[in-house]
């Protein structure tokens, strides 16, 4: 299996402006979130990138796409019918091929070596199946993510065969249905916001959209995927940052700075800032 296409979803009303935000990247260069995500995809070997947007947003996105703009096609989601529908809107772009999928409201920061997407794509191509990046996550954060349960793949560290998928489960649901051997108590494998999918996923999304009266979740399609073909989870030790969360852009910017060429300068600035905070006042005079 060779993966050469990427689908980036950015059409949700709550996230559509996030990819336009400007950050300072690891090299100290001001770039849009979109440009940073396109670089992640390009480093993973993606030759074509489809960005799913609200109608009318393509021009503003193209203006901040940066050096990889020539790889990008903008795909309209004609009406706001949810995440699963947004991904399904890329079906003609993927054209029956496997594809990398990333969400436009997350930023990924790797510790070293190849980027997160490059590692995920390499595993998917080697295993010849769908693979979702996951991360061990405390149960208190379960309502923010889809989560999976499964069994370790023998002889392959950090790789699990997925048996079950739930969208934003409660801790009780997760305890009952999402057992994963070897995790600490109170932790579960939650989606990282990055996947490689086989073409079957588009067929399953279409089935769900036909059946549903309202929005349906991608996790529901992935639950069916796990029952129909081999589907794996790869544990990521790197970090994902939800840009739409409170202070999400701030945390993402700090992570990029601390992983980049300006690390020493940023650390010095943070120490000085903390030293100036009045004691016992929470920073208020």
C-alpha positions, -999 to +999 in steps of 0.1 A: +000+000+000+014+034-010-001+065+006+003+097-014-028+117-007-038+137+025-072+150+035-073+179+060-107+188+074-112+224+083-149+232+076-164+231+111-178+265+121-158+263+154-125+256+137-126+272+103-105+302+113-079+283+133-058+272+103-054+309+094-038+318+127-002+328+125+025+311+148+062+311+150+075+277+138+105+258+151+128+277+128+117+310+142+096+318+110+061+332+111+038+308+093+001+300+094-012+269+112-023+257+077+012+260+063+026+241+093+001+213+087+009+212+050+046+209+059+038+179+081+019+162+053+047+170+027+073+156+050+053+124+051+055+121+013+021+134+004+019+145-032-016+158-031-035+174-002-072+180-002-084+206+023-121+205+031-135+240+038-167+260+041-178+274+008-161+308+002-131+301+025-108+287-002-093+321-012-083+330+024-068+296+029-048+297-003-034+331+007-017+315+038-009+280+024+028+288+020+054+269+000+032+238-004+003+256-020+008+238-053+000+205-037-034+217-024-069+213-037-098+230-018-129+209-014-162+225-003-184+210+023-217+225+009-236+224+042-225+220+079-234+183+085-206+174+108-172+159+108-181+126+091-198+144+063-168+167+059-144+138+055-168+121+031-168+153+009-132+143+000-143+109-016-138+121-052-104+135-043-092+102-027-107+083-057-105+049-041-069+053-028-056+051+008-050+085+024-036+103+053-061+122+073-054+151+097-077+175+114-073+213+109-078+222+146-048+203+159-011+209+157+015+181+161+049+185+177+074+157+175+103+154+198+129+144+172+134+126+139+106+124+113+073+141+120+043+124+135+026+119+101+057+104+085+059+078+112+023+070+109+024+066+071+055+044+073+037+020+097+005+020+076+024+012+044+044-016+062+013-031+078-009-026+046-039-015+066-056+015+083-037+028+112-048+055+137-024+074+158-034+073+195-021+085+228-025+074+264-049+099+279-064+103+314-100+093+319-109+129+328-102+139+292-122+111+276-151+134+267-128+153+243-117+124+221-127+092+203-110+062+220-101+027+211-098-007+228-077-036+216-048-060+220-010-056+215+004-067+182+031-093+192+066-083+186+058-046+177+061-020+204+033+006+205+011-012+180-024-025+188-051-043+169-083-023+174-113-042+185-137-014+196-141+024+190-162+048+210-168+085+204-161+106+235-171+078+260-178+083+297-152+067+321-178+040+328-182+031+291-145+031+286-139+008+315-164-016+302-156-016+265-121-002+259-097-024+278-061-021+266-035-043+283-005-026+298-019+009+303-019+026+337-051+025+356-074+054+346-058+058+311-071+050+277-059+052+241-075+082+226-072+095+190-043+118+182-061+135+153-042+117+126-050+086+107-042+066+076-073+051+061-080+025+034-107+032+008-132+012+028-136+041+052-153+063+026-178+035+019-186+031+056-190+069+059-215+068+030-234+040+047-237+059+079-247+092+063-275+074+044-287+058+077-284+088+099-311+115+103-286+140+117-248+143+120-229+111+126-194+105+140-163+093+122-158+070+152-190+051+143-175+044+108-142+033+125-161+009+148-175-008+117-140-007+101-126-027+130-152-054+124-146-057+086-108-055+082-075-053+100-073-019+118-044-009+140-035+018+165+000+033+168+009+049+201+025+083+197+049+097+223+048+131+207+023+158+215-010+170+200-024+204+207-061+211+203-060+247+190-097+252+197-093+245+234-089+273+260-053+286+256-048+260+228-030+283+205-008+295+233+002+260+243+009+251+207+031+282+203+050+274+234+055+238+223+069+249+189+092+274+205+105+250+231+112+224+203+129+248+180+159+271+176+147+297+200+143+273+230+169+290+252+155+324+246+119+313+254+130+294+285+148+326+297+118+347+290+095+323+309+117+322+339+118+360+340+081+362+337+075+337+365+100+356+387+080+388+383+047+372+395+038+384+430+037+356+455+003+342+466-017+365+443-021+343+412-003+370+392-026+399+403-013+429+421 
